[in-house]
Structures are given as C-alpha cells and as structure tokens.
Amino acid sequence: GGKDKSTEVLERRAGLVDLEALEAKGPLRLELITPAIKHDDGSTGELRLWRVLGGRLHEETPTKGGLVLSSAGCYLICYSFCPGVDRTQRRYVLYVWQGSLASRQDIAAGPLCLNEVSNMVKGGGMQDKAVVQDGKETHHFIVACGGTLVVT
C-alpha cells in the first residue's frame, strides 16, 4: 500500500516551499482556512475573554452584543461554535488580539497565554489560532465578537 494521490501532491508542494525565504519576510499572517469557520455566522458561538496583564491571564466578562477592548491591552478570545447541521462537533478559534498601545511585555506574553488557553480546551474539539492586530481584524474576528468591536 503506497501513499494516496493527495498525500503525494501535498508532499510535492511542501517540498517547493522555501522556509528560509518565508522566515526572512518577517511574521506570517495566516488567514483561517477552515471551511466551517468561513461559513460561521456567529449564531451558535460562545465567547470567553481574557486580558493579558503582566504576563498572566485575567478572565473578563464579555459585553453582550459586541466586544469592548482597550487599545492599551492584549487579549485572548476563545470563540467556540458547532458547525454543520447536527451541531454536535465543537470547534474553537483562539485569537490573540494586540492593541496598538499594548506593552511589549503583554504582546510577548500573548502567544504563551494562547498555549495556556489551548491546553484548557484541548480534547474539546478542533482548534484554529490567529494573532490579530488592532485595526487589522478579520471578518470572522468581528463575527466572533458578536458583530461589533469597539476599541477604546
């Protein structure tokens, strides 16, 4: 039993990627590519919110109908939802949101805190992760925030 055709194609394409050239360009911005997330309208989602302060997570209560974030902060947002018709499979999208005035310490701690939240929900379903900068929010990030984002 050899490899199936799709595995061979993926391995061939992966071999064409110049990782050193990509790393030299600086941080990569990866869009969420999961089809279920592209079609999520926020109607089945649940939101949990933490602020990163001094390198530690502090859970906050999200406001109803939208999210209010401080531009001086760095936040972790865990959005969970059930895609599909049967609504049985839970998915998680973990966002690190970096305010334009956030401290370097909190921005640096964001990805570490992301791993902490990822471990909290591990086993609960599939995960997607993304870092979002103030002013560069994706459509799905706004959807996950209840359709409205206010930055103070």
N, C-alpha and C positions, 0 to 999 in steps of 0.2 A: 503494500500500500504506500504509494507515493503521496506527495502533497497535492491538495486540490488546486485547481487553476487560480482561484482568487488569492490563495496564500502565496503562490509563485509570483503573481503580479505585484502584490504588496511588498514582498521581499525585494523584487527587482526595483521598484520605485524607491524604497527606503535606501537602497544602495546608491541611488543617484543624488541623495541629499548631502550637501556639503555642510556638515555641522559646524565646522570651524568658521566658515563664512557667515553662517546664521548667528553664531555667538558674537562675532565681531561687530555685527549691526546693533548690538545692544539688546535690551529686554524685548522678548517676543510678546506680541499681543495676539492671543488666541481667542477667536470667537467660539462661542458654544456651538457645537455642530450636531448635537443630538437632535434628531427629528422631533422627538416628543417635546423638547423644550421650545423649538421653533414654533410649534403649534399651540403651546400653552397660553391660555388667555387670563390666567390668574384666578379663575373661579373656583378651583379646587385646592388652591395653595394655602399653606400655613407659613407664618414668618416668625423667626426668632432673631433677636438683635443683641449684639454685644458691642460695647465700646472698648477699645484697647487703650488702657491708661497705665503708664509706667511698665509696659511690657506684659500686663496681665489683662485678662478678660473680665469685664463687668457687665452682667446681663442687664438690659434695659427693656422696658415695655414699649413695643412699637405703637405708634398712634394709629387709630382707625382711619381708613380711607386715604392713607398716604404715609410717607415717612419724612420726618424732620431730622436732618443731620447737620452737625456743626462743621464748618469748613476747617476748623482747628482740630478736628478729630480724625481718627482712623477707626473704622467699624467692621465688624464681621456680621454678615447677614446670611442666615441659613433659611432657604426657601425650600419647602418640601411640598410635593404635589403628587397626585395619582393620575398618570396619563392613561389614555385608552378608554374603551367603553366599560370595561368591568370594574375599573377604579380599585384594583387590588394591589397593583405593583407601585410601591412608593419610590420616588426619585428625590434626590437632594441636589440643590445648586448652592454651593458655598461661595459667597462673594467676600472679598476684602475691598472695602471702599476707602480710598485715601483722600482726605480733604486737602485742599490746596494749601492750607496753613498748618497742617498737622506737623508735629515734631518729628524729627528724623528718627528718634528712638521708637516712637509709636509706629511709624511706617516700616521700620526694620523689623519690629516685633509682629507685624501683621501676618506674614506668611507662617511664622511659628505658631501663632494663635490659630491660624487656619487649620494646621495639622491637629491641634488640640480638639477643635470642633469636629473635624473629620473623624477622629477616633471616637468621639461621643456618639456619632450616628452610624458608625461602621456596623455593617451587618443589617442595617435598616433598609438598605436599598442602594441603587446605583447613584454615584455622585459625579457631578461636574464642578469644576472650580475655576474661578476667574478673579483677577485683580482689576478693579475699576478705579480710574482716577476721576476726581472732581471735574465735572464738565465734559467727561468722555463716557457717560453712561450709555449702555446698550439698551435697545428696546426691551429685551427681557428683564433687565435690571429694573427698569421703571415698572414693568408689569408686576414683578415680584414685590415691589414696594407699595403695591396697592394702586398703581396707576398714577400716583403723584409723588414727586420728590421735591422737598423744599430744603435748600441749603442756606443756613444762617451764618 
